[in-house]
Amino acid sequence: MGPMTTLLMPLPAEGFDPTETAVPWRRLRDAGIDVVFSTPDGRPGRCDPRTLERAGFWLTFWKLGRHFRTYSEYVESEIRRAIGPEGRFESGP
């Protein structure tokens, strides 16, 4: 096995949706890629607290419908394209 690949994942200082970070992070980590997070000010990023509430989930689901249900597949296809051949990536649950 060669050296581990490291990927820099920029985050806004505040107001991001944690699923937009957590899903790609988990897929990349499972593919053997070390992910390093960075914000503009170098401090830990703060997600939008509304995205952690049940009401935020249902509002997103209602607005996006089937697109929300297929988000993980969309993210997976983007990651597959970024990290290379199919053999280097295994789908998660």
Residue pairs with C-beta under 8 A, 6 or more apart in sequence:
4 32
4 33
4 34
5 32
5 33
5 34
5 83
6 33
6 34
6 35
6 36
7 28
7 33
7 34
7 35
7 36
8 36
8 38
9 21
9 24
9 25
9 35
9 36
9 37
9 38
10 37
10 38
10 39
11 21
11 37
11 38
11 39
11 45
12 39
12 40
12 45
13 39
13 40
13 41
13 43
13 45
13 46
14 45
14 46
14 47
14 48
15 46
15 47
15 48
16 45
16 47
16 48
17 47
17 48
17 51
18 47
18 51
18 52
19 51
19 71
21 37
21 47
23 71
23 72
23 75
24 75
24 78
24 79
25 35
26 92
27 75
27 76
27 79
27 89
27 92
28 35
28 79
28 83
29 35
30 90
30 92
31 79
31 83
31 88
31 89
31 90
32 88
33 83
37 45
39 45
48 56
50 56
51 57
51 60
60 68
61 68
61 69
64 71
76 91
79 89
80 86
80 89
83 89
